[in-house]
Amino acid sequence: MIRPAFAATILTLTVFAAQAQAADFSLSSPGMQDGGALPAAQVANTFGCSGENISPALQWSNAPAGTKSFVVSLYDPDAPTGSGFWHWVMFNIPADVTALPAGISPEAGAPAGAVQSRADAGYSGFLGACPPEGQTHAYVFTVAALDTDKLDLDASASGALIGFMTNAHALAKASLTLKYGR
């Protein structure tokens, strides 16, 4: 018979081990530092902005055991919509992929099997930052490690729906938050 104190100790150690592994999951990008300014390359070239509208190179490491796929997103929680703005969502990224190159378009550059949704821009692919004039917004790049091979969604799925499904299957998340204003 296992004593309750021993069982509680084992449970606590298991939880701490899982949290430590998830805490090691990290996201990085050349030329972008968490809390820093968003480079012009990741600024939109529409809606009155004149950036390069290039998706950044992203790398992640130390995904938790049991990871079967990834979701990558760019979200602006400060957008004046009442619900933020999903700039980019790519899901069903295979578990053996640990980086995305810069410049992914709707037609090329995404890993085999990955799906880019229309998100809030109304089309599949990356849309860079473009806050209203006089405002500075946070832009949150996130990679989520999932416990499922794929989300049963297609490119017409909204960022909110993909976020809901992602949260239902997330083992861990890692983010970079950058600011951009005009």
C-alpha positions in Angstrom: 0.0 0.0 0.0 1.3 3.4 -1.0 1.2 6.0 1.7 -0.7 9.2 0.8 2.4 11.4 1.5 4.6 9.3 -0.8 1.9 9.4 -3.5 1.6 13.1 -3.2 5.4 13.5 -3.4 5.5 11.4 -6.6 2.7 13.4 -8.1 4.3 16.7 -7.2 7.7 15.7 -8.7 5.9 14.6 -11.9 4.2 17.9 -12.2 7.4 19.8 -11.6 9.2 17.7 -14.2 6.5 18.4 -16.7 6.6 22.1 -15.9 10.4 22.2 -16.2 10.3 20.5 -19.6 7.6 22.9 -20.8 9.6 25.9 -19.4 12.6 24.9 -21.6 10.5 25.1 -24.8 11.7 28.2 -26.5 11.1 30.3 -29.6 13.7 32.6 -31.3 14.2 34.6 -34.5 17.3 36.2 -35.9 17.1 40.0 -35.5 14.2 39.9 -33.2 14.5 40.0 -29.4 11.6 39.5 -27.0 10.4 42.9 -25.8 12.2 44.7 -28.7 11.0 46.5 -31.7 9.5 44.7 -34.7 11.8 45.0 -37.8 10.5 46.8 -40.9 10.7 43.4 -42.7 7.7 42.2 -40.7 5.6 45.4 -41.2 2.7 45.2 -43.7 2.8 46.8 -47.1 -0.9 47.6 -47.1 -3.5 49.5 -45.0 -1.2 52.6 -45.1 1.9 50.9 -44.0 5.0 50.5 -46.2 7.0 47.6 -44.7 8.3 44.5 -46.5 5.5 42.1 -45.3 7.9 39.2 -44.9 7.3 36.4 -42.5 10.3 36.1 -40.2 12.6 33.1 -39.8 11.6 31.3 -36.6 13.3 28.5 -34.7 12.1 26.5 -31.6 13.7 24.0 -29.4 13.1 21.6 -26.5 9.5 20.7 -27.5 8.0 18.4 -24.8 7.9 14.7 -25.1 4.8 13.6 -27.0 4.7 16.5 -29.4 3.1 15.4 -32.6 2.7 18.7 -34.4 3.1 22.5 -34.1 1.1 25.7 -34.6 2.7 29.0 -35.3 0.9 32.3 -35.0 1.2 36.1 -35.0 -1.4 37.9 -32.9 -2.0 41.6 -32.1 -3.9 41.8 -28.8 -4.1 45.6 -29.1 -6.0 45.8 -32.4 -9.1 48.0 -32.1 -11.5 45.1 -32.9 -12.7 44.0 -29.5 -11.0 40.7 -30.1 -7.4 41.4 -31.3 -6.2 40.5 -34.7 -4.7 37.3 -36.0 -2.0 38.2 -38.6 -0.8 34.7 -39.3 -1.6 31.2 -38.4 0.0 28.1 -39.7 -1.0 24.7 -38.3 -0.3 21.0 -38.9 3.4 21.6 -38.9 5.0 18.2 -38.6 6.7 17.4 -35.3 10.1 17.0 -36.9 10.1 20.6 -38.1 11.9 23.0 -35.7 12.3 26.1 -37.9 10.6 28.1 -40.5 12.5 30.1 -43.1 11.8 33.8 -43.7 9.6 34.7 -46.6 7.0 32.0 -46.5 4.2 32.8 -49.0 0.8 31.2 -49.4 2.3 29.4 -52.4 5.8 28.4 -51.2 8.1 27.8 -48.2 5.7 26.2 -45.7 6.6 22.7 -44.5 4.9 19.8 -46.3 1.5 19.2 -44.8 1.3 22.5 -43.0 -1.8 24.8 -43.6 -1.8 28.6 -43.5 -5.2 29.9 -42.6 -6.9 33.0 -43.8 -6.7 34.3 -40.2 -8.2 37.9 -39.9 -6.7 39.2 -43.1 -9.2 37.3 -45.2 -6.5 35.4 -47.1 -4.0 32.6 -46.4 -0.5 33.8 -45.4 1.4 36.3 -43.4 0.2 39.9 -42.9 2.7 42.1 -41.1 2.1 44.7 -38.5 0.2 47.9 -39.2 -1.4 49.6 -36.2 -3.5 52.7 -36.6 -1.5 55.9 -36.8 -0.5 57.2 -33.4 -0.6 53.8 -31.8 2.0 51.2 -30.7 0.9 47.6 -30.6 2.3 44.3 -29.2 2.8 41.6 -31.8 3.0 38.1 -30.3 4.7 35.3 -32.2 3.8 31.9 -30.7 4.7 28.3 -31.4 2.5 25.7 -29.7 3.5 22.0 -29.3 0.4 19.8 -29.7 -0.5 16.3 -28.7 -2.2 15.5 -32.0 -0.8 15.0 -35.5 -3.2 17.5 -37.1 -6.0 19.8 -36.4 -9.0 18.8 -38.5 -9.3 22.3 -40.1 -8.6 23.9 -43.4 -7.3 27.2 -44.7 -10.6 28.9 -44.2 -10.5 28.4 -40.4 -10.4 31.6 -38.4 -7.6 32.4 -35.9 -10.0 32.1 -33.0 -11.1 28.6 -34.1 -7.5 27.5 -34.6 -6.7 29.1 -31.2 -9.5 27.1 -29.5 -8.3 23.8 -31.1 -4.7 24.6 -30.3 -5.5 25.2 -26.6 -7.4 21.9 -26.5 -4.2 20.1 -27.6 -1.3 22.2 -26.3 1.5 20.6 -24.4 3.5 23.8 -24.3 3.8 27.2 -25.8 6.7 29.6 -26.4 6.3 33.2 -27.5 8.2 36.3 -28.6 6.5 39.7 -28.1 7.6 42.7 -30.1 6.3 46.3 -30.4 5.6 48.3 -33.4 4.1 51.8 -33.7 3.5 54.5 -36.2 
